[in-house]
Amino acid sequence: CGLWFCFWSTTLWYLIERRMELVRVVAHNTHKRMASCLQGHMCADAEKRHKKLPLTALSQAMVEGGNQLGEDSLIGKMMEVCGEAENRLAAELMQHEMQIEKDVLDPLSQLAEVDIPNILKQRKQLAKLVLDYDSARARWLQATKSIISGTNTQALTAKADLLKEEVDEAMNKVEMCKDQLAADMYSFFSKEGDYAHYFITLLEAQADYHRKSLTVLENVLPTVKAQQDSWMEKPAFGSGLDEHLKRSGREIALPIEACVMMLLETGMKEEGLFRIAAGASKLKKLKAALDCSTSQLEGFYSDPHAVAGALKSYLRELPEPLMTYQLYDDWILASSVSDPDKRLQALWVVCDKLPKSNKTNLRYLVKFLSKLTQDSEANKMTPSNIAIVLGPNLLWAKTEGSLAEMAAATSVHVVGIVEPIIQHADWFFPEDVDFNVSGAFVMPSPASNLNHLDYDCSTIERKRPGSMVGPESDTSRKDNSNPNKHLEHNLRKGSNTLGRKQHNSPAFQPPLPPLEAQVEHQTPPGGSGFDSAQHSLAQSLAALAAAQQLLSQHTEELSNPKLRDCTSTPVLQRNGSAGGGSQAAGQNSTGTPGPGSIGPSPHTLRRGTCTVDRNYTLHPIP
């Protein structure tokens, strides 16, 4: 049993000794790697340690940079705030590293460099004491043998007694060292859980540090975001319309107003405007200039195609089209109405549903495009052409596929929506438009607008959509054989005062929605109403056919006058014309609507008389 116990004890000590050696190596390597993760200098005081942190150097650089840029720079403001935040993060890091050094690194160092080596030294000391004991015992045994065979028994006995005392003393030392070693080894074995807790302390300290750092960041982020949101100079391209208008305090988006003003100056007679692509570098430069709200745009006046391209790009890059996703189905449904007058009325109703900012900017743009069509003989941009090239940038489906699929699916519908709005801009938007809304641009010089000087500048000419009646009804009937030519002629005679403010408000009221204006009308005697109605329908058909003409690349005549329906739009007659019931200026002639009518066309609901160079009165036909 004694031999078995000794063997078991020796084996246990050997296993513990091997475990201790492994723990020492692991603790040493962990301490070394963990110390290398610290950014501050170990064993230094808090102030010196804080100054040596890289975050502190970063904080100082950011604060100095912010001071150099000043309060006028958003980057300067951001750098100052972020510099202060980095300084607080550096303070938290310094406290964290000092805690790690105290609670984790120092105990690991004590374990690997002091505690375990001391136990291993005791093991070596025990081995030395055992050797001393064996040597003393060997001498004592030799002396004992000498007594038996020797002659001087008394002297040999005294020597053997002394050696016996040495053996006993050596044995005592071995036993004491062995007991101490066993106690230390057992103590180490029992404290392994305490040593493992150092790593729990490490994770807890790191979690606490990151929580405090997160608190610092969460406290500073609202301030930084508030400064970012309050900064006025943000890119206009790609930003939402309402966001841009709110941020800039504008009524009309800057890219729209700037491009319109530049085109009014130099681009109104440029052939193929909005159709011919501009140089990519020039377009990119103009977009960047508009994004930073610069007023240095003089270099772009000479390239109207780049200006037109920038306007198209802005409209297309809006997160939501100017005519809105919400009303997309309503626009398509309104454009599908077969009756020209009812289609115009349906489009007017949808247009009236637009949000205020969208409607204001659409009105501004449509008024400009209407003005552009006045020079269609020079720029070749009729309402149909403009609708084809610009319409897809004003309205598109929210869930569209590829560009080719979108163009094939919606281009015809969009052209049918945008073209009549441009063609009858003064009817859809009777209010005057001052193109220089912000007052930041110079109005077009007289030299660049000589083609407009012979127009009346006091009023906006009002004509009934679909029946663009000329100054003389006889001339209208003569030109009936070429409705497209007649349409362009009347469009060029449209409003030329869109960029000027009128002294008097228009002498009419906007149309009412369908089914809300059930007004009784009187049928005018004579046959001129019938002829005028034919001419009205011809103009509507010509406007719709213009889009089909450009898409199919045909340049032939668009319609046959014999196919015109005689039961069409209420007639707009000049006062005193043959066959019409003449009335005093400012009065409306009314009649009873025909059976099956759901309500008069919007243009028959005007209150008052349109004021141009001649007075016109509205006359419906049954």
C-alpha positions as CSV (number, residue, x, y, z in Angstrom):
1,C,0.0,0.0,0.0
2,G,2.8,2.4,0.8
3,L,4.5,1.8,-2.5
4,W,1.2,2.3,-4.3
5,F,0.5,5.5,-2.4
6,C,4.0,6.8,-3.3
7,F,3.5,5.9,-6.9
8,W,0.1,7.6,-7.1
9,S,1.5,10.7,-5.4
10,T,4.4,10.9,-7.8
11,T,2.2,10.5,-10.8
12,L,-0.3,13.1,-9.6
13,W,2.6,15.6,-9.0
14,Y,3.9,14.9,-12.4
15,L,0.5,15.6,-14.0
16,I,0.1,18.8,-12.0
17,E,3.6,19.8,-12.8
18,R,2.9,19.4,-16.5
19,R,-0.4,21.4,-16.2
20,M,1.4,24.2,-14.4
21,E,4.0,24.4,-17.1
22,L,1.3,24.6,-19.8
23,V,-0.6,27.3,-17.9
24,R,2.6,29.3,-17.5
25,V,3.3,29.3,-21.2
26,V,-0.3,30.1,-22.1
27,A,-0.5,32.9,-19.6
28,H,2.8,34.4,-20.8
29,N,1.7,34.4,-24.4
30,T,-1.7,35.8,-23.6
31,H,-0.2,38.6,-21.5
32,K,2.2,39.5,-24.3
33,R,-0.5,39.7,-27.0
34,M,-2.9,41.5,-24.8
35,A,-0.3,44.1,-23.9
36,S,0.4,44.7,-27.5
37,C,-3.3,45.6,-28.0
38,L,-3.0,48.5,-25.6
39,Q,-2.6,51.8,-27.3
40,G,-1.2,53.7,-24.3
41,H,2.0,53.1,-22.5
42,M,1.8,50.7,-19.6
43,C,2.8,51.8,-16.1
44,A,2.4,55.5,-17.0
45,D,0.2,57.9,-15.1
46,A,-3.3,58.8,-16.5
47,E,-2.3,62.1,-18.0
48,K,0.7,60.9,-19.9
49,R,-1.2,57.8,-21.0
50,H,-4.0,59.9,-22.4
51,K,-1.7,62.2,-24.4
52,K,0.0,59.2,-26.0
53,L,-3.2,57.6,-27.3
54,P,-3.7,57.8,-31.2
55,L,-7.3,58.9,-30.6
56,T,-6.0,62.0,-28.7
57,A,-3.8,62.9,-31.6
58,L,-6.7,62.4,-34.0
59,S,-8.9,64.6,-31.8
60,Q,-6.3,67.4,-31.7
61,A,-5.9,67.3,-35.5
62,M,-9.7,67.5,-36.1
63,V,-10.2,70.3,-33.7
64,E,-7.3,72.3,-35.3
65,G,-8.7,71.6,-38.7
66,G,-12.1,72.7,-37.7
67,N,-10.7,76.0,-36.3
68,Q,-8.9,76.6,-39.6
69,L,-11.9,76.0,-41.7
70,G,-14.1,78.1,-39.5
71,E,-17.8,78.2,-38.7
72,D,-18.8,79.0,-42.3
73,S,-17.7,75.5,-43.4
74,L,-19.9,72.5,-42.7
75,I,-16.7,70.4,-42.7
76,G,-15.2,72.7,-40.1
77,K,-18.2,72.4,-37.9
78,M,-18.3,68.6,-38.2
79,M,-14.6,68.3,-37.5
80,E,-14.9,70.4,-34.3
81,V,-17.8,68.3,-33.0
82,C,-16.2,65.0,-34.0
83,G,-12.8,66.1,-32.5
84,E,-14.5,66.6,-29.1
85,A,-16.2,63.2,-29.4
86,E,-12.9,61.6,-30.3
87,N,-11.3,63.2,-27.2
88,R,-14.0,61.7,-25.0
89,L,-13.5,58.3,-26.6
90,A,-9.8,58.6,-25.9
91,A,-10.6,59.3,-22.2
92,E,-12.8,56.2,-22.1
93,L,-10.1,54.2,-23.8
94,M,-7.5,55.3,-21.3
95,Q,-9.7,54.3,-18.4
96,H,-10.5,51.0,-20.0
97,E,-6.8,50.2,-20.6
98,M,-5.9,51.1,-17.0
99,Q,-8.6,48.8,-15.8
100,I,-7.4,46.0,-18.0
101,E,-3.9,46.4,-16.9
102,K,-4.9,46.3,-13.2
103,D,-7.5,43.5,-13.3
104,V,-6.2,41.2,-16.0
105,L,-2.7,41.9,-17.2
106,D,-1.1,42.2,-13.8
107,P,-2.7,39.0,-12.4
108,L,-1.7,37.1,-15.6
109,S,1.8,38.4,-15.3
110,Q,2.0,37.4,-11.6
111,L,0.8,33.9,-12.5
112,A,3.1,33.4,-15.4
113,E,6.2,35.1,-14.1
114,V,6.0,34.6,-10.3
115,D,3.6,32.0,-8.9
116,I,4.2,29.1,-11.3
117,P,7.9,29.7,-11.5
118,N,8.2,29.7,-7.7
119,I,6.4,26.3,-7.5
120,L,8.7,24.9,-10.2
121,K,11.7,26.2,-8.2
122,Q,10.4,24.4,-5.2
123,R,10.3,21.2,-7.3
124,K,13.9,21.7,-8.2
125,Q,14.8,22.5,-4.6
126,L,13.2,19.3,-3.5
127,A,15.2,17.3,-6.0
128,K,18.4,18.9,-4.6
129,L,17.4,18.1,-1.0
130,V,16.7,14.5,-2.0
131,L,20.2,14.2,-3.5
132,D,21.6,15.7,-0.3
133,Y,19.7,13.1,1.7
134,D,20.9,10.3,-0.5
135,S,24.5,11.4,-0.1
136,A,24.2,11.7,3.7
137,R,22.6,8.4,4.0
138,A,25.3,6.7,1.8
139,R,28.0,8.1,4.0
140,W,26.2,7.0,7.1
141,L,25.8,3.4,5.8
142,Q,29.5,3.3,4.9
143,A,30.4,4.4,8.5
144,T,28.2,1.7,9.9
145,K,30.0,-1.0,7.9
146,S,33.3,0.4,9.0
147,I,32.4,-0.1,12.7
148,I,31.8,-3.8,12.1
149,S,35.1,-4.5,10.3
150,G,37.3,-1.9,12.0
151,T,39.4,-1.9,15.1
152,N,38.8,1.6,16.5
153,T,35.2,0.9,17.3
154,Q,34.6,3.9,19.6
155,A,35.8,6.5,17.0
156,L,33.9,4.9,14.2
157,T,30.7,4.8,16.3
158,A,31.0,8.5,17.1
159,K,31.4,9.3,13.4
160,A,28.5,7.1,12.5
161,D,26.3,9.0,15.0
162,L,27.3,12.3,13.4
163,L,26.4,11.0,10.0
164,K,23.1,9.7,11.3
165,E,22.2,13.2,12.5
166,E,23.0,14.6,9.0
167,V,20.8,12.0,7.5
168,D,18.0,12.8,9.8
169,E,18.4,16.6,9.1
170,A,18.4,16.0,5.4
171,M,15.4,13.8,5.7
172,N,13.6,16.6,7.6
173,K,14.4,19.1,4.9
174,V,13.2,16.8,2.2
175,E,9.9,16.2,4.0
176,M,9.4,20.0,4.7
177,C,10.1,20.9,1.0
178,K,7.9,18.1,-0.1
179,D,5.1,19.2,2.0
180,Q,5.5,22.8,0.9
181,L,5.6,21.8,-2.8
182,A,2.5,19.6,-2.4
183,A,0.6,22.4,-0.7
184,D,1.5,24.9,-3.4
185,M,0.7,22.5,-6.2
186,Y,-2.7,21.5,-4.6
187,S,-3.4,25.2,-4.1
188,F,-2.7,26.0,-7.8
189,F,-4.9,23.1,-8.9
190,S,-7.7,24.3,-6.7
191,K,-7.4,28.0,-7.9
192,E,-7.6,27.3,-11.6
193,G,-11.2,28.6,-11.6
194,D,-9.9,31.9,-10.1
195,Y,-7.3,32.2,-12.8
196,A,-9.9,31.5,-15.5
197,H,-12.0,34.4,-14.1
198,Y,-9.4,36.9,-15.4
199,F,-10.8,36.3,-18.9
200,I,-14.3,37.0,-17.7
201,T,-13.0,40.2,-16.2
202,L,-11.5,41.1,-19.6
203,L,-14.8,40.6,-21.4
204,E,-16.7,42.6,-18.8
205,A,-14.3,45.4,-19.0
206,Q,-14.5,45.5,-22.8
207,A,-18.3,45.4,-22.7
208,D,-18.3,48.3,-20.3
209,Y,-15.9,50.3,-22.4
210,H,-17.9,49.8,-25.5
211,R,-21.1,50.7,-23.8
212,K,-19.6,54.0,-22.6
213,S,-18.1,54.6,-26.0
214,L,-21.5,54.0,-27.6
215,T,-23.1,56.5,-25.2
216,V,-20.6,59.1,-26.2
217,L,-21.4,58.5,-29.9
218,E,-25.1,58.4,-29.4
219,N,-24.9,61.7,-27.6
220,V,-23.0,63.4,-30.4
221,L,-24.8,61.9,-33.4
222,P,-28.0,64.0,-33.0
223,T,-25.9,67.2,-33.0
224,V,-23.9,66.2,-36.0
225,K,-27.0,65.1,-37.9
226,A,-28.8,68.4,-37.0
227,Q,-25.9,70.4,-38.4
228,Q,-26.0,68.2,-41.5
229,D,-29.7,68.7,-42.0
230,S,-29.6,72.4,-41.4
231,W,-26.8,72.9,-43.9
232,M,-28.4,74.5,-47.0
233,E,-25.9,73.6,-49.6
234,K,-26.9,70.1,-50.6
235,P,-27.0,68.5,-54.1
236,A,-30.2,69.2,-55.9
237,F,-29.9,66.4,-58.3
238,G,-31.3,63.2,-56.8
239,S,-32.9,65.0,-53.9
240,G,-36.7,65.0,-53.4
241,L,-38.5,68.0,-54.6
242,D,-40.0,69.0,-51.3
243,E,-36.7,68.4,-49.5
244,H,-34.9,70.7,-51.9
245,L,-37.5,73.4,-51.8
246,K,-37.7,73.3,-48.0
247,R,-33.9,73.3,-47.6
248,S,-33.4,76.2,-50.1
249,G,-36.5,78.1,-49.2
250,R,-37.4,78.3,-52.8
251,E,-40.7,78.0,-54.7
252,I,-39.2,76.7,-57.9
253,A,-36.4,74.1,-57.8
254,L,-33.1,75.8,-58.6
255,P,-32.2,73.5,-61.6
256,I,-35.5,74.2,-63.2
257,E,-35.4,77.9,-62.7
258,A,-31.7,78.3,-63.7
259,C,-32.1,76.1,-66.8
260,V,-35.3,77.9,-67.9
261,M,-33.7,81.4,-67.4
262,M,-30.6,80.4,-69.4
263,L,-32.8,78.9,-72.2
264,L,-34.9,82.0,-72.3
265,E,-31.8,84.0,-72.9
266,T,-30.1,82.0,-75.6
267,G,-31.9,78.8,-76.4
268,M,-35.4,79.6,-77.6
269,K,-34.5,79.3,-81.3
270,E,-32.0,76.5,-80.9
271,E,-33.0,73.7,-83.3
272,G,-33.7,70.3,-81.6
273,L,-33.7,71.6,-78.1
274,F,-34.2,68.8,-75.6
275,R,-33.7,66.3,-78.4
276,I,-30.0,66.8,-79.3
277,A,-27.7,65.4,-76.7
278,A,-25.1,67.6,-75.1
279,G,-21.4,66.8,-74.5
280,A,-21.0,64.6,-71.4
281,S,-18.3,66.7,-69.8
282,K,-20.2,69.9,-70.3
283,L,-23.4,68.4,-68.9
284,K,-21.5,66.9,-65.9
285,K,-19.9,70.3,-65.2
286,L,-23.3,72.1,-65.3
287,K,-24.9,69.6,-63.0
288,A,-22.1,70.0,-60.5
289,A,-22.4,73.7,-60.7
290,L,-26.2,73.6,-60.0
291,D,-25.6,71.1,-57.2
292,C,-23.4,73.5,-55.3
293,S,-25.8,76.4,-56.0
294,T,-23.2,78.5,-57.7
295,S,-24.3,81.6,-59.6
296,Q,-21.3,81.4,-62.0
297,L,-23.3,80.0,-64.9
298,E,-22.2,82.5,-67.6
299,G,-20.1,79.8,-69.3
300,F,-23.1,77.7,-70.0
301,Y,-25.3,80.2,-71.9
302,S,-23.5,79.4,-75.1
303,D,-24.5,75.7,-74.9
304,P,-28.3,75.5,-74.7
305,H,-28.3,71.8,-75.4
306,A,-26.2,71.2,-72.2
307,V,-28.7,73.3,-70.3
308,A,-31.7,71.4,-71.7
309,G,-29.9,68.1,-70.9
310,A,-29.3,69.2,-67.3
311,L,-33.0,70.1,-67.0
312,K,-34.0,66.6,-68.3
313,S,-31.5,65.0,-66.1
314,Y,-32.8,66.8,-63.0
315,L,-36.4,65.7,-63.8
316,R,-35.4,62.1,-64.4
317,E,-33.2,61.9,-61.2
318,L,-36.0,63.0,-58.9
319,P,-36.9,60.2,-56.5
320,E,-40.5,60.6,-57.5
321,P,-41.6,62.1,-60.9
322,L,-42.8,65.6,-61.0
323,M,-46.3,64.3,-61.9
324,T,-46.1,61.9,-58.9
325,Y,-46.4,58.1,-58.6
326,Q,-49.7,58.5,-56.7
327,L,-51.5,60.0,-59.7
328,Y,-49.9,57.8,-62.3
329,D,-53.0,55.6,-62.8
330,D,-55.2,58.7,-62.8
331,W,-53.1,60.3,-65.5
332,I,-53.2,57.1,-67.7
333,L,-57.0,56.8,-67.1
334,A,-57.6,60.4,-68.1
335,S,-55.5,60.1,-71.2
336,S,-57.6,57.1,-72.3
337,V,-60.8,59.1,-72.5
338,S,-61.8,59.1,-76.2
339,D,-63.7,62.3,-76.3
340,P,-61.2,65.2,-76.7
341,D,-63.1,67.7,-74.5
342,K,-63.7,65.2,-71.8
343,R,-60.1,64.0,-72.0
344,L,-58.9,67.6,-71.4
345,Q,-61.3,68.0,-68.6
346,A,-60.1,64.7,-67.0
347,L,-56.5,65.8,-67.3
348,W,-57.4,69.1,-65.7
349,V,-59.0,67.3,-62.7
350,V,-55.9,65.1,-62.2
351,C,-53.6,68.1,-62.6
352,D,-55.6,69.9,-59.9
353,K,-54.9,66.9,-57.5
354,L,-51.1,67.5,-57.7
355,P,-49.4,68.5,-54.4
356,K,-48.8,72.2,-54.2
357,S,-45.1,72.1,-54.8
358,N,-45.4,69.7,-57.7
359,K,-48.2,71.7,-59.3
360,T,-46.3,75.0,-58.9
361,N,-43.1,73.6,-60.5
362,L,-45.1,71.8,-63.3
363,R,-47.0,75.0,-64.1
364,Y,-43.6,76.9,-64.3
365,L,-42.2,74.3,-66.6
366,V,-45.2,73.9,-68.8
367,K,-45.5,77.7,-69.2
368,F,-41.9,77.7,-70.4
369,L,-42.4,74.8,-72.8
370,S,-45.5,76.5,-74.1
371,K,-43.4,79.6,-74.7
372,L,-40.8,77.5,-76.4
373,T,-43.4,76.2,-78.9
374,Q,-44.0,79.7,-80.1
375,D,-40.6,79.4,-81.9
376,S,-41.3,75.9,-83.3
377,E,-40.6,77.1,-86.8
378,A,-37.0,77.8,-85.7
379,N,-36.4,75.2,-83.0
380,K,-38.6,72.4,-84.6
381,M,-40.0,71.7,-81.1
382,T,-43.7,71.5,-81.4
383,P,-45.8,70.4,-78.4
384,S,-45.8,66.9,-79.8
385,N,-42.0,66.8,-80.1
386,I,-41.5,68.2,-76.7
387,A,-43.9,65.7,-75.2
388,I,-42.0,62.8,-76.8
389,V,-38.6,63.8,-75.6
390,L,-39.5,65.3,-72.2
391,G,-42.7,63.4,-71.2
392,P,-40.9,60.3,-69.9
393,N,-38.9,62.5,-67.6
394,L,-42.1,64.0,-66.1
395,L,-44.1,60.8,-65.5
396,W,-43.1,57.1,-65.2
397,A,-44.4,54.0,-63.5
398,K,-43.1,53.2,-60.0
399,T,-42.3,49.6,-60.8
400,E,-40.8,49.9,-64.2
401,G,-38.5,47.4,-65.9
402,S,-35.7,48.2,-68.3
403,L,-35.6,51.6,-70.0
404,A,-36.7,50.0,-73.3
405,E,-39.6,48.3,-71.6
406,M,-40.6,51.5,-69.9
407,A,-40.4,53.5,-73.2
408,A,-42.5,50.9,-75.1
409,A,-45.2,50.6,-72.4
410,T,-45.7,54.2,-71.3
411,S,-44.3,56.6,-73.9
412,V,-47.5,56.8,-75.9
413,H,-49.6,57.4,-72.8
414,V,-47.2,60.0,-71.5
415,V,-47.1,61.8,-74.8
416,G,-50.9,61.8,-74.8
417,I,-50.8,63.4,-71.3
418,V,-48.0,65.9,-71.7
419,E,-48.8,67.2,-75.2
420,P,-52.2,68.6,-74.5
421,I,-51.0,70.2,-71.3
422,I,-48.3,72.0,-73.2
423,Q,-50.6,72.8,-76.1
424,H,-53.2,74.3,-73.8
425,A,-50.9,75.6,-71.0
426,D,-52.9,78.8,-70.5
427,W,-56.1,76.8,-70.0
428,F,-54.6,74.4,-67.5
429,F,-52.7,77.1,-65.7
430,P,-54.4,80.5,-66.2
431,E,-52.1,82.2,-63.7
432,D,-49.3,84.4,-65.0
433,V,-45.7,83.1,-64.4
434,D,-42.8,85.3,-63.6
435,F,-39.9,83.0,-64.7
436,N,-37.4,85.0,-62.6
437,V,-39.1,83.9,-59.4
438,S,-36.1,84.2,-57.1
439,G,-34.9,87.4,-58.7
440,A,-31.4,85.9,-58.9
441,F,-31.2,85.8,-62.7
442,V,-31.1,88.5,-65.3
443,M,-34.2,88.5,-67.6
444,P,-33.6,87.9,-71.3
445,S,-32.3,90.9,-73.1
446,P,-34.5,92.5,-75.8
447,A,-31.9,91.5,-78.5
448,S,-32.5,87.8,-77.8
449,N,-36.3,88.1,-77.9
450,L,-36.9,90.3,-80.9
451,N,-39.4,87.7,-82.2
452,H,-41.7,88.5,-79.2
453,L,-41.8,92.2,-79.3
454,D,-44.7,92.5,-81.6
455,Y,-47.0,90.8,-79.2
456,D,-49.5,92.3,-76.8
457,C,-47.9,92.4,-73.3
458,S,-50.9,93.2,-71.2
459,T,-52.8,89.9,-71.2
460,I,-52.5,86.2,-71.7
461,E,-54.4,85.3,-74.8
462,R,-57.2,82.7,-73.9
463,K,-58.4,80.3,-76.5
464,R,-60.6,77.3,-76.0
465,P,-58.6,74.1,-76.1
466,G,-59.3,72.0,-79.1
467,S,-60.7,74.9,-81.1
468,M,-57.9,77.4,-81.6
469,V,-60.0,79.9,-83.4
470,G,-58.1,82.5,-85.4
471,P,-58.8,86.2,-85.7
472,E,-61.3,85.6,-88.6
473,S,-63.6,82.7,-88.8
474,D,-63.3,82.7,-92.6
475,T,-59.6,82.3,-92.4
476,S,-60.1,79.4,-90.0
477,R,-62.3,77.6,-92.4
478,K,-59.9,78.1,-95.2
479,D,-57.0,76.7,-93.2
480,N,-59.1,73.7,-92.1
481,S,-57.5,71.5,-94.8
482,N,-54.2,71.7,-93.0
483,P,-55.0,71.4,-89.3
484,N,-51.4,70.9,-88.1
485,K,-50.3,74.1,-89.8
486,H,-53.2,76.0,-88.3
487,L,-52.4,74.6,-84.9
488,E,-48.8,75.7,-84.9
489,H,-49.9,79.1,-86.2
490,N,-52.2,79.6,-83.3
491,L,-49.7,78.2,-80.8
492,R,-47.2,80.8,-81.9
493,K,-49.9,83.4,-81.4
494,G,-50.3,82.3,-77.8
495,S,-49.2,84.0,-74.6
496,N,-46.0,85.9,-74.9
497,T,-46.1,87.6,-71.5
498,L,-45.3,84.5,-69.4
499,G,-42.2,86.1,-68.0
500,R,-43.9,89.4,-67.2
501,K,-46.3,90.1,-64.4
502,Q,-49.7,91.5,-65.5
503,H,-51.3,94.4,-63.8
504,N,-54.7,92.9,-63.9
505,S,-55.8,89.4,-63.0
506,P,-57.3,87.2,-65.7
507,A,-61.0,87.9,-66.5
508,F,-62.0,84.3,-65.9
509,Q,-62.2,81.6,-63.3
510,P,-60.6,78.1,-63.4
511,P,-62.9,75.3,-64.6
512,L,-64.8,73.2,-62.2
513,P,-64.4,69.4,-61.9
514,P,-66.7,67.2,-63.9
515,L,-70.3,66.8,-62.7
516,E,-70.0,69.9,-60.5
517,A,-71.0,72.5,-63.0
518,Q,-74.3,71.5,-64.5
519,V,-75.0,74.8,-66.4
520,E,-77.9,75.3,-68.9
521,H,-76.8,76.7,-72.2
522,Q,-78.7,78.2,-75.1
523,T,-78.2,76.9,-78.6
524,P,-77.0,79.7,-80.9
525,P,-78.9,80.1,-84.1
526,G,-77.3,79.7,-87.5
527,G,-74.8,77.3,-88.9
528,S,-71.4,78.9,-88.0
529,G,-71.4,76.9,-84.7
530,F,-71.4,73.7,-86.6
531,D,-68.5,74.7,-88.8
532,S,-66.6,76.0,-85.7
533,A,-67.2,72.7,-83.9
534,Q,-65.8,70.8,-86.9
535,H,-62.7,73.0,-86.8
536,S,-62.5,72.5,-83.0
537,L,-62.4,68.7,-83.3
538,A,-59.9,69.0,-86.1
539,Q,-57.5,70.9,-83.9
540,S,-57.8,68.3,-81.1
541,L,-57.2,65.4,-83.6
542,A,-54.2,67.2,-85.0
543,A,-52.7,67.7,-81.5
544,L,-53.1,64.0,-80.7
545,A,-51.9,62.9,-84.1
546,A,-48.7,64.9,-83.8
547,A,-47.3,62.5,-81.3
548,Q,-48.1,59.5,-83.5
549,Q,-46.4,61.4,-86.4
550,L,-43.0,61.7,-84.8
551,L,-43.1,58.2,-83.3
552,S,-43.7,56.6,-86.8
553,Q,-41.4,59.1,-88.5
554,H,-44.1,60.2,-90.9
555,T,-44.3,63.8,-92.3
556,E,-47.5,63.5,-94.3
557,E,-50.8,65.1,-93.5
558,L,-52.3,64.0,-90.2
559,S,-56.0,63.8,-90.7
560,N,-58.8,64.1,-93.3
561,P,-61.3,66.8,-92.7
562,K,-64.1,64.5,-93.9
563,L,-63.6,62.3,-90.9
564,R,-64.3,65.0,-88.4
565,D,-67.3,64.5,-86.1
566,C,-69.7,67.3,-86.1
567,T,-70.9,66.6,-82.5
568,S,-67.9,67.9,-80.6
569,T,-66.7,70.7,-78.4
570,P,-68.9,73.7,-77.5
571,V,-68.1,76.5,-79.9
572,L,-66.0,79.6,-79.1
573,Q,-67.2,82.4,-81.4
574,R,-66.0,85.9,-81.9
575,N,-68.6,88.5,-80.9
576,G,-70.5,89.6,-83.9
577,S,-69.5,86.7,-86.1
578,A,-72.0,85.4,-88.6
579,G,-74.5,83.0,-87.3
580,G,-73.5,83.4,-83.6
581,G,-75.8,85.0,-81.1
582,S,-74.1,88.3,-80.5
583,Q,-74.0,89.5,-76.9
584,A,-72.3,92.2,-74.9
585,A,-68.6,91.6,-73.9
586,G,-68.2,89.9,-70.6
587,Q,-71.5,87.8,-70.9
588,N,-71.8,84.1,-71.6
589,S,-74.4,82.6,-73.9
590,T,-75.8,79.4,-72.3
591,G,-78.1,76.6,-73.6
592,T,-79.4,73.3,-72.5
593,P,-76.9,70.4,-72.7
594,G,-77.8,67.6,-75.1
595,P,-79.1,64.3,-73.8
596,G,-76.6,61.9,-72.3
597,S,-74.1,64.7,-71.4
598,I,-72.4,64.3,-68.0
599,G,-71.6,68.0,-67.8
600,P,-70.1,70.7,-70.0
601,S,-66.5,70.8,-71.0
602,P,-64.2,72.6,-68.5
603,H,-63.7,75.5,-70.9
604,T,-67.4,76.2,-71.1
605,L,-67.5,77.0,-67.4
606,R,-65.5,80.2,-67.5
607,R,-67.0,83.0,-65.5
608,G,-66.6,86.1,-67.7
609,T,-64.9,86.8,-71.0
610,C,-61.3,86.3,-72.1
611,T,-59.5,89.6,-72.5
612,V,-57.2,89.8,-75.5
613,D,-57.1,92.1,-78.5
614,R,-60.7,90.9,-79.3
615,N,-63.6,89.8,-77.0
616,Y,-64.9,86.2,-77.3
617,T,-68.0,84.7,-75.9
618,L,-68.5,81.0,-75.1
619,H,-71.4,79.3,-77.0
620,P,-72.2,75.6,-76.6
621,I,-74.0,73.5,-79.1
622,P,-76.4,70.8,-78.2
